[in-house]
Amino acid sequence: MVGAVLREAGLTRAEVRSLGTLDARAAEPGVTGAAAVLGVPVRGFTAGELAAVPVPHPSALPLAATGTASVAEAAALLAAGEGTRDGGEAGAGGEAGAGTPACAGVPPGSGSRAVLVVPKRKTRRVTCALAASVPVRPNEDAPGVRLLPRTHGYIAGEPGSPPTIPTPHTTAAMDMHTHTDAHDLRHHGDAEVRDEKLIDLAVNVRTNTPPDWLRERIADSLTGLAAYPDARAARAAVAERHDLPSNRVLLTAGAAEAFVLLARALPVRRPVVVHPQFTEPEAALRDVGHEVGRVLLREEDGFRLDPAAVPEDADLVVIGNPTNPTSVLHPAASIAALARPGRTLVVDEAFMDAVPGERESLAGRTDVPGLVVLRSLTKTWGLAGLRIGYVLAEPETVEALEGAQPLWPVSTPALVAAEACMSRVALAEAEHAAHRIGVERAHLLAGLAEFDEVRTVEGSEGPFVLLRIDGADAVRERLRSLGFAARRGDTFPGLDRNWLRIAVRDRVTTNRFLQALDQALLMGG
């Protein structure tokens, strides 16, 4: 993590002078090991010292645990301030007293200040921030600095000012922690069936896919693997399918990659995710250090969107349509009403091709400012292992996302599959499959309606249904013993252990599941 933060700042390990953290953690192997690799001392600060430092990006969890709203940022700023007293390369003669912490915008002495260069960046187990001591003169900007593009921070206590990288003295601060969110945002349906032979109702990929004709097209592409992937034909095919110019299309390694690109490439200050929904967007935003706001849709409202519930100052809003796991299809007009100048509106339409006629889709719309539509070919065509999806957005957004991609991010077989799935024959097959799913979903819902213990979300439109059963977590385990894997609901914000998501399958499989559910409910007494 320290290495990643240094790369973001354009610095080398040799420019780090110290590693700061909470004194109670200063002896932890992860901290001491990182310091040994960097060849720098560890500076431990008391909870009181850290709590006295105002941090630009506060968080509730560390505040409750340690008294500071960010251990990483506070420790980095303190260590950078102490560095000026040590007579390092800054040479500014900082003279902050022992009880006077250095922080963003508050100089430790008359000749220097501590500046947050890179705000906290997170993984599941560690948080890292980077601060530096900057020599300054009164009423003058700090000399010897260079701009750091696409990084958000505070300089001299002014929110939104472009961050700078002072070269003299830098310090990295780490906060070792365990992820404590009640919802496991990294849990996905494939984990329900991995390593066990169960009938899969947990994953929403259409059964008996990919079809033979698509499998053959992919197999034929293997003869061309010696050449680097060329995305032009697939990109043009996607553009034509949505009646858009090619510069509004970006091909990605599945929709999941698109969420990572959005989190990394866009200058976001206040992202908001509408839940319950696919958890990867929030996880990707958190991974790069964003504090993510949540708008929780309510069961009593049918989990339907109220545009007024989204904060006006949100500059990135993410919503699924139809939404996973609720299977609710929101009106296109309600989603488009979320658009604002200066806001990026991300609509995850990974399951839209399972809706007959793709009604309520915003794909192909160019009149909605800041609109980003994500599509996946995984679900309808059975290509989860191939990883192929795409983004539809304004050319400037596409360019920014493409700039965050590695070279050749999508393989040749995936590009061939994308092009093939855009053909008229393929689109007609997808439409037929969508109608078939609707018939099979109605059969599943009718069967579930026979159980007094089961309540389903009304108006389901996706290839799955969300149902509530008191003690659904125990029912799920009993279903596993009977040979069926269902998707747990408690990993989705807004849901708890009493929810399950069930994929729509053929009538024979559904009937067998309904019999197993009857047994599972009886086993519970």
C-alpha positions in Angstrom: 0.0 0.0 0.0 2.9 2.4 0.8 4.3 1.6 -2.6 1.0 2.3 -4.3 0.6 5.7 -2.5 4.2 6.7 -3.4 3.6 5.8 -7.1 0.5 8.0 -7.0 2.5 10.9 -5.6 5.4 10.3 -8.1 7.9 9.7 -5.3 10.4 7.0 -4.5 11.0 5.0 -1.3 14.2 6.9 -0.7 12.2 10.1 -0.2 10.2 8.7 2.7 11.7 9.7 6.1 9.4 8.1 8.6 6.4 5.9 9.1 3.7 7.1 11.6 0.9 5.3 13.3 -0.9 4.9 16.6 1.6 4.1 19.4 -0.4 1.0 20.3 0.3 -0.3 16.8 3.8 0.8 16.4 5.2 -2.6 17.2 2.9 -4.6 14.9 4.7 -6.8 12.4 3.1 -5.1 9.4 4.2 -1.7 10.5 7.7 -2.6 11.6 8.1 -4.7 8.5 7.1 -1.9 6.2 9.5 0.5 8.1 12.3 -2.0 7.7 11.8 -2.3 4.0 11.7 1.5 3.7 14.7 1.9 6.0 12.9 4.5 8.2 11.9 4.8 11.8 8.4 4.3 13.1 6.9 7.2 15.0 4.1 6.3 17.4 1.6 8.9 18.5 -0.9 8.6 21.4 -4.6 8.6 20.7 -4.8 12.1 22.3 -2.2 13.5 20.0 -3.9 12.1 16.9 -7.3 13.3 18.1 -6.0 16.8 18.3 -5.3 16.9 14.5 -8.1 18.0 12.3 -8.1 15.7 9.2 -9.5 16.5 5.8 -11.3 13.2 5.2 -12.9 12.0 8.5 -14.4 8.6 9.1 -16.7 7.4 11.8 -15.1 4.0 12.5 -11.6 5.1 13.5 -13.2 8.0 15.4 -15.1 5.6 17.6 -12.1 3.3 18.0 -9.3 5.7 18.6 -10.7 9.2 19.0 -9.3 10.4 15.7 -11.4 10.5 12.5 -8.4 9.1 10.5 -5.4 7.5 12.1 -3.5 7.5 8.8 -4.0 11.2 7.9 -3.4 12.4 11.5 -0.3 10.3 11.9 1.1 11.4 8.5 0.6 15.1 9.3 2.1 14.7 12.8 5.1 12.8 11.5 5.7 15.4 8.8 5.5 18.2 11.3 8.0 16.5 13.6 10.3 16.0 10.6 10.7 19.8 10.3 12.0 19.9 13.9 14.6 17.3 13.1 16.5 19.6 10.8 15.9 17.5 7.7 16.2 18.6 4.1 13.3 21.0 4.6 15.7 23.2 6.4 13.0 25.6 7.4 13.6 25.6 11.1 10.1 24.5 12.1 9.7 25.2 15.8 6.4 23.7 16.9 6.3 22.9 20.5 6.0 19.4 21.7 2.3 19.8 22.4 1.5 21.6 19.1 0.6 19.1 16.4 1.3 19.9 12.8 -1.7 19.5 10.5 -2.9 20.6 7.1 -3.0 24.3 6.9 -1.5 24.8 10.4 2.3 25.3 10.1 4.5 23.6 12.7 6.7 26.7 12.8 7.1 30.0 11.0 9.0 28.5 8.1 7.1 25.3 7.2 3.8 23.5 7.2 2.6 19.9 7.1 0.7 19.1 4.0 -1.4 16.1 3.1 0.0 15.0 -0.3 -2.1 11.9 -0.8 -5.2 11.4 1.4 -6.0 8.0 2.9 -6.0 5.1 0.5 -7.5 1.8 1.7 -7.4 -1.9 1.2 -9.3 -4.3 3.4 -6.6 -4.4 6.1 -4.5 -1.2 5.8 -5.0 2.5 5.3 -2.1 4.7 4.1 -1.8 8.5 3.7 1.2 10.6 2.7 2.2 14.0 4.1 5.1 16.3 3.7 6.7 19.3 5.3 6.7 22.3 3.0 9.0 25.3 3.5 7.0 28.5 3.1 7.3 32.2 3.6 4.4 34.4 4.8 1.9 35.1 2.0 3.9 33.0 -0.4 3.2 29.6 -1.9 5.5 26.8 -1.0 8.5 26.8 -3.4 9.9 23.7 -5.1 6.6 21.9 -5.6 4.9 20.2 -8.5 1.2 19.5 -9.2 -0.2 16.0 -8.7 -3.0 15.4 -11.2 -6.2 13.6 -10.2 -5.5 13.6 -6.5 -7.8 15.1 -3.9 -6.5 16.8 -0.8 -6.3 20.0 1.2 -3.5 22.5 0.9 -3.3 25.2 3.6 -6.7 24.2 4.9 -8.5 25.1 1.7 -10.8 22.3 0.4 -10.5 21.6 -3.2 -7.1 23.2 -3.7 -4.9 21.2 -6.0 -2.5 19.1 -4.0 1.3 19.4 -4.4 4.2 17.2 -3.9 7.0 18.8 -1.9 10.3 17.1 -2.5 12.1 17.7 0.8 10.6 15.5 3.5 7.7 13.0 3.3 6.2 10.5 5.6 3.8 7.7 5.1 1.3 6.8 7.8 -0.5 3.4 8.1 -3.6 2.4 10.0 -3.8 -1.4 10.3 -7.4 -2.4 10.7 -10.0 -5.1 10.1 -13.0 -4.3 7.8 -15.9 -3.9 10.2 -18.8 -3.1 7.9 -21.8 -5.3 8.7 -22.1 -6.2 5.0 -19.4 -8.2 3.2 -19.3 -6.2 0.0 -16.9 -8.7 -1.6 -19.2 -11.7 -1.3 -20.7 -12.8 -4.6 -23.0 -15.6 -5.7 -20.2 -17.8 -7.1 -19.0 -18.3 -3.5 -22.3 -20.2 -2.7 -21.5 -23.0 -5.2 -17.8 -23.1 -5.2 -16.3 -26.5 -4.3 -19.7 -28.2 -3.9 -22.0 -30.0 -6.2 -25.2 -28.0 -5.7 -28.0 -27.0 -8.0 -27.1 -23.3 -8.6 -29.8 -20.8 -7.8 -27.2 -18.3 -6.4 -25.6 -17.1 -9.7 -27.7 -15.2 -12.2 -26.0 -16.5 -15.4 -28.5 -18.1 -17.8 -28.2 -21.8 -17.9 -27.1 -23.8 -21.0 -24.9 -21.0 -22.1 -22.9 -20.0 -24.1 -24.8 -21.3 -27.0 -23.0 -23.6 -29.5 -22.7 -20.9 -32.2 -21.0 -18.5 -29.8 -18.8 -21.2 -28.3 -17.6 -22.0 -31.9 -16.9 -18.3 -32.6 -14.8 -18.0 -29.5 -13.0 -21.3 -30.3 -12.2 -20.1 -33.8 -10.6 -16.9 -32.3 -7.9 -19.0 -30.6 -5.9 -19.3 -33.8 -5.2 -15.6 -33.7 -3.8 -15.4 -30.1 -0.3 -14.6 -31.4 -1.5 -11.1 -32.3 -2.3 -8.4 -29.8 -6.1 -7.8 -29.3 -7.7 -5.3 -31.7 -10.8 -3.8 -30.2 -11.9 -1.7 -33.1 -14.4 -4.1 -34.7 -16.1 -5.0 -31.4 -16.2 -1.4 -30.3 -17.9 -0.4 -33.6 -20.4 -3.3 -33.3 -21.4 -2.1 -29.8 -21.7 1.5 -31.0 -23.9 0.4 -33.9 -26.1 -1.7 -31.7 -26.8 1.3 -29.5 -26.8 3.9 -32.4 -23.8 5.7 -30.9 -20.5 6.9 -32.2 -17.5 4.7 -31.3 -16.0 7.4 -29.1 -18.9 6.9 -26.7 -18.0 3.2 -26.1 -15.4 1.6 -23.9 -14.9 -2.2 -23.8 -14.0 -3.6 -20.4 -13.1 -6.9 -18.7 -16.6 -7.3 -17.4 -18.7 -4.6 -15.8 -16.7 -5.1 -12.6 -13.7 -3.5 -14.2 -15.7 -0.5 -15.2 -16.6 0.1 -11.5 -12.9 0.1 -10.7 -12.1 2.5 -13.5 -14.8 4.9 -12.4 -13.5 4.9 -8.9 -9.9 5.5 -9.9 -10.3 7.9 -12.9 -13.0 10.3 -12.0 -12.5 13.3 -9.7 -15.1 12.4 -7.1 -15.7 14.2 -3.8 -19.1 12.8 -2.6 -20.1 9.4 -4.2 -23.4 7.9 -3.3 -24.6 4.4 -4.0 -28.3 3.5 -4.1 -28.8 0.3 -2.1 -29.7 -2.6 -2.0 -27.8 -3.2 -5.2 -24.6 -4.9 -6.5 -21.9 -4.2 -4.0 -18.9 -4.0 -6.2 -19.3 -0.2 -7.0 -19.1 0.7 -3.3 -16.3 -1.7 -2.7 -14.3 -0.2 -5.6 -14.9 3.4 -4.3 -13.8 2.4 -0.8 -10.7 0.7 -2.1 -9.3 4.0 -3.4 -10.2 5.9 -0.1 -13.6 7.4 -0.8 -16.2 7.7 2.0 -19.3 6.4 0.3 -22.8 7.6 1.1 -25.7 5.2 1.0 -29.3 5.8 0.0 -31.2 2.8 1.3 -34.5 2.0 -0.6 -37.1 0.5 1.7 -39.1 -2.7 1.6 -42.3 -0.9 2.4 -41.8 1.2 -0.8 -41.2 -1.9 -2.8 -37.5 -0.9 -3.0 -38.4 1.7 -5.6 -36.4 4.8 -6.3 -37.4 8.2 -4.9 -35.0 10.6 -6.7 -35.5 13.1 -3.9 -33.7 10.8 -1.5 -30.4 11.3 -3.3 -28.4 14.2 -1.8 -28.1 17.2 -4.0 -24.4 17.5 -3.4 -23.6 14.0 -4.6 -21.3 14.2 -7.6 -21.4 10.5 -8.4 -24.5 8.4 -8.1 -24.7 4.7 -8.8 -27.9 2.7 -9.3 -28.7 -0.6 -10.9 -31.6 -1.1 -13.3 -33.1 -3.7 -13.1 -31.5 -3.8 -9.6 -29.6 -6.7 -8.3 -30.8 -8.2 -5.9 -34.3 -6.7 -5.7 -35.2 -7.4 -9.3 -37.0 -4.0 -9.4 -37.0 -2.1 -12.8 -37.0 1.6 -12.2 -38.6 4.0 -14.7 -36.0 5.5 -17.0 -37.5 8.9 -16.3 -36.9 8.5 -12.5 -33.3 7.6 -13.0 -32.7 10.4 -15.6 -34.2 12.8 -13.0 -31.0 12.2 -10.9 -28.8 13.9 -13.5 -27.3 17.2 -12.6 -24.6 19.5 -14.0 -21.3 18.4 -12.4 -22.7 15.0 -11.4 -21.8 11.6 -12.9 -24.8 9.3 -13.0 -23.8 5.6 -13.3 -26.6 3.2 -14.3 -25.7 -0.5 -14.0 -27.7 -2.2 -16.7 -26.0 -5.6 -16.4 -29.4 -7.4 -16.4 -31.3 -5.1 -18.8 -31.0 -7.6 -21.7 -33.1 -10.0 -19.6 -36.0 -7.5 -19.8 -38.2 -7.9 -22.9 -37.7 -4.9 -25.2 -35.1 -3.5 -22.7 -37.8 -1.0 -21.7 -36.6 1.7 -19.2 -33.0 1.4 -20.6 -30.9 4.6 -20.8 -28.4 3.0 -23.1 -28.1 5.1 -26.3 -29.3 8.3 -24.6 -27.2 11.3 -25.3 -29.5 13.9 -23.7 -28.8 13.0 -20.1 -25.8 15.0 -18.8 -23.1 13.0 -17.0 -24.7 9.6 -17.9 -22.6 6.5 -17.7 -24.4 3.2 -18.6 -22.7 -0.1 -17.9 -23.6 -3.3 -19.7 -22.4 -6.9 -19.2 -22.5 -9.9 -21.6 -21.9 -12.3 -18.7 -25.5 -13.0 -17.7 -27.4 -13.7 -20.9 -24.6 -15.3 -22.8 -22.8 -17.3 -20.0 -19.5 -15.5 -20.3 -18.6 -15.0 -16.7 -15.3 -16.8 -17.2 -14.4 -14.7 -20.3 -14.9 -11.2 -18.7 -16.5 -8.9 -21.2 -18.7 -5.8 -20.7 -18.8 -2.2 -21.9 -19.4 1.4 -20.9 -21.5 3.9 -22.8 -20.7 7.5 -21.8 -19.7 10.9 -23.0 -16.5 10.9 -25.0 -14.6 12.8 -22.3 -15.6 10.2 -19.7 -14.7 7.4 -22.0 -11.3 8.9 -22.5 -10.7 9.3 -18.8 -11.7 5.7 -18.1 -9.6 4.4 -21.0 -6.6 6.3 -19.6 -6.9 4.3 -16.4 -6.9 0.9 -18.2 -3.8 -1.2 -18.9 -2.8 -1.9 -22.4 -5.0 -4.5 -24.2 -7.4 -4.9 -21.2 -9.8 -7.2 -23.1 -8.7 -10.4 -24.7 -9.2 -11.4 -28.3 -11.7 -14.2 -27.5 -13.7 -11.7 -25.4 -13.6 -9.1 -28.2 -14.8 -11.7 -30.7 -17.6 -12.7 -28.3 -18.7 -9.0 -27.9 -18.9 -8.5 -31.7 -20.8 -11.7 -32.2 -23.4 -10.8 -29.4 -24.1 -7.5 -31.2 -25.4 -9.2 -34.3 -29.1 -9.1 -35.2 -29.4 -12.9 -34.8 -27.9 -12.7 -31.4 -30.1 -9.8 -30.3 -33.2 -11.8 -31.5 -32.0 -14.8 -29.4 -31.5 -12.6 -26.4 -35.0 -11.1 -26.8 -36.5 -14.6 -27.0 -34.5 -15.6 -23.8 -35.9 -12.5 -22.0 -39.5 -13.6 -22.8 -38.7 -17.1 -21.7 -37.3 -15.8 -18.4 -40.5 -13.8 -17.8 -42.6 -17.0 -18.1 -40.3 -19.0 -15.8 -40.2 -16.2 -13.3 -44.0 -16.1 -13.2 -44.0 -19.8 -12.4 -41.4 -19.4 -9.6 -43.4 -16.5 -8.1 -46.6 -18.5 -8.2 -45.0 -21.4 -6.4 -43.5 -19.1 -3.8 -46.9 -17.5 -3.2 -48.1 -20.8 -1.8 -45.9 -20.5 1.2 -47.2 -18.4 4.1 -43.7 -17.9 5.4 -42.4 -16.4 2.2 -42.8 -12.8 1.0 -41.4 -11.7 -2.4 -40.6 -8.3 -3.8 -43.5 -7.3 -6.0 -43.0 -6.5 -9.7 -39.8 -8.5 -10.3 -38.4 -7.9 -13.7 -34.9 -9.5 -13.6 -33.8 -13.1 -14.0 -34.0 -13.5 -10.2 -36.4 -12.8 -7.3 -35.8 -11.5 -3.8 -37.7 -13.2 -1.0 -38.0 -12.7 2.7 -38.3 -15.5 5.2 -37.8 -15.1 8.9 -34.6 -16.9 9.7 -33.7 -17.1 6.0 -30.0 -17.8 6.9 -31.0 -21.1 8.5 -33.3 -21.9 5.7 -30.4 -21.4 3.2 -28.3 -23.9 5.1 -31.1 -26.4 5.1 -31.5 -25.9 1.3 -27.8 -26.6 0.9 -28.2 -29.9 2.7 -31.0 -30.7 0.2 -28.7 -29.9 -2.8 -29.7 -26.2 -3.6 -27.5 -23.1 -3.4 -29.4 -19.8 -2.8 -27.8 -16.4 -2.6 -27.7 -14.9 0.9 -29.1 -11.4 1.2 -27.3 -10.1 4.3 -24.2 -9.0 2.3 -26.3 -6.3 0.6 -26.7 -3.0 2.5 -30.3 -2.5 3.3 -31.0 -6.2 3.8 -30.4 -8.6 6.7 -30.2 -12.3 7.4 -33.9 -12.8 6.5 -33.5 -12.3 2.8 -32.5 -14.7 -0.1 -32.1 -14.2 -3.8 -33.2 -17.0 -6.1 -32.2 -17.2 -9.7 -35.0 -18.0 -12.3 -34.5 -21.5 -13.8 -36.4 -23.9 -16.0 -39.7 -25.3 -14.7 -38.4 -28.7 -13.7 -35.6 -27.1 -11.6 -38.0 -24.7 -10.1 -40.4 -27.4 -9.1 -37.6 -29.4 -7.5 -36.5 -26.2 -5.6 -40.1 -25.5 -4.4 -40.2 -29.1 -3.0 -36.9 -28.6 -1.3 -38.0 -25.2 0.2 -41.1 -26.9 1.6 -38.8 -29.5 3.3 -36.4 -26.8 4.6 -39.3 -24.9 6.1 -40.7 -28.0 7.8 -37.2 -28.8 9.1 -37.2 -25.5 11.0 -40.3 -26.6 12.9 
